[in-house]
Amino acid sequence: MTDIICMGEMLIDFTPGKEERSYVCNPGGAPANACIAIARNGLKTGFLGRLGNDDFGKLLKKTLEDNDVEVLLPDLTDEAVTTLAFVTLYEGGERSFTFVRKPGADILLSASDVDEEAIQNTKILHCGSFGMSANPSRDAHFAAMELAKKNGKLVSYDVNYRPMIWSKEDAKAVVDRVLPYVDLLKVSDEELDFVGGEENIPKLMKECGIAVVIETLGSNGAKYFFNGTEGTVSGHKVKAVDATGAGDAFWGGFLSRLLLGGVASASDLNEELVREALAYGNASGGLCVQKMGGIPALPTRAEIEAFLK
């Protein structure tokens, strides 16, 4: 039995090297980042995503295996190359992306790749919007979420909007369809339009049956909405060198703390545990931004616990 299955894209992040106009190749992709972050907390994880039958795809598969993540789709595809993302860094560690994906292997994930038995044998299914920007991957995600709900599993979702990939209108239409499946929702302060603004979150939670909404606030930490209450848990002031993967390190930490706290259904949640999980996630994200590259910078459980002390 896995603690969590993370579904969607795994790709190559080309982050700026030390020499001008040079790039360093790092494994990345939001659900894969979160998956490995959770694995580094000692939890049992599975990754469900399509990788290309090329040197990059082989590197990504090995990265998952090296981090003790179960590769649920071990066969690499010849139909498209592994998706690539070129990262531009700005002062303070902020970044933008240019994607090579027309299509990329991640979009070729299909509903037939979703195994109901794997969904039955996990506690949480985690997905994001990036992998739902085109078919067949979009239908695969809906198929997995339907199976998760049918089998009483928690569904985690990261809005993770990337304007280079699709329009805001198209993305919002998909997110609107997704929300009734979601138990644990992550949205950044820049993505509040997807939930009708911060003031609409409590109403949306009731309408869609969402247990927890977490609004990330960058270096200021995160705000939670749970069971009619809300509050903020502060972040950590650290020297950021690269924000790539920081949100995934945060969310991986948050989900890890919930799982380590015995959460397997919405009824297992309470406000104290949500706050503890946010503090843990903030520490995970704070550690991640102090190193270059997404997956290489993801901290372990021992590092997070030492940081919190």
Beta strands, then each sheet from edge to edge (+ up, - down):
strand 1: 4-7
strand 2: 11-16
strand 3: 23-28
strand 4: 45-48
strand 5: 69-71
strand 6: 84-89
strand 7: 95-100
strand 8: 124-128
strand 9: 154-158
strand 10: 184-188
strand 11: 212-216
strand 12: 222-226
strand 13: 229-233
sheet 1: 5+ 4+ 1+ 8+ 9+ 10+ 11+ 12- 13+
sheet 2: 3+ 2- 6- 7+
end
